[in-house]
Amino acid sequence: MLFVGIDSVEINRIEKAMKNPRFCQRVFGEAENSLLAMRGFSAESAAACFCAKEAFSKAMGTGIRGFRLCEVELLRNELGAPYLQLSGNALKMALEKGLRFSVSVTHTKELATVIVIGEKEEVTL
């Protein structure tokens, strides 16, 4: 069974929000902040990270409830492929549902868009 979530956000909206340090502390996790720092805190990258959190919440079917935004981090592997790193209640909720996630990210000058697909892991006896 698949669970799908998608989100888009205007990059300039995130760029304005990033001027408030509390926004970044509340929204981005530690590893995500490190990745964003390496990328010069570009608004495009930050917007993609924000979209990933929203898309995850939609795939979970909960909205932004039961977990903190910083518990869902959009990171990159050694080849640059995006993946979600979950912690805290976000991880607990995903484990309870038996879901593993795939993520795809894109952006233009104006918009960032992320799709998250949760797949229920099959239990074989």
Phi, psi and omega in degrees: 000139180251145176234121188243138174224143179221148177209147173230147178216147176286127184299322181294334176294317179289322178302317178294317181296327181293344178291342176264112182302330179296326178301309182296320179295320183283326189266319188258138177281173184299310180294323179295317178300321178296315179296316179297322178298319178297334180262016177069026182049046179295140180297327179297314180293318179296321179295321177297318178299317179297315180300322181299321180294316179294316180295321176301314182297326178287321177295325178288336181080017184249343193069189180278077179221141172084356177210161177265147182304323182290352178277354177242110183244134175266112181239178180232141175279184184297338178266358180095359180288135181284149173209161177263135171247119182255150175213174175055220181294329178298316178294317180300315180297317180295318179295320179298325179273352180068037185255142166239154192237146168242151183219145175227139187232141172210157173204156172248193175294331186258326189232145169246141180223137178225139172242135178239130177242121175261132180240129179287125180286131181284135176259120178255138181253000000 
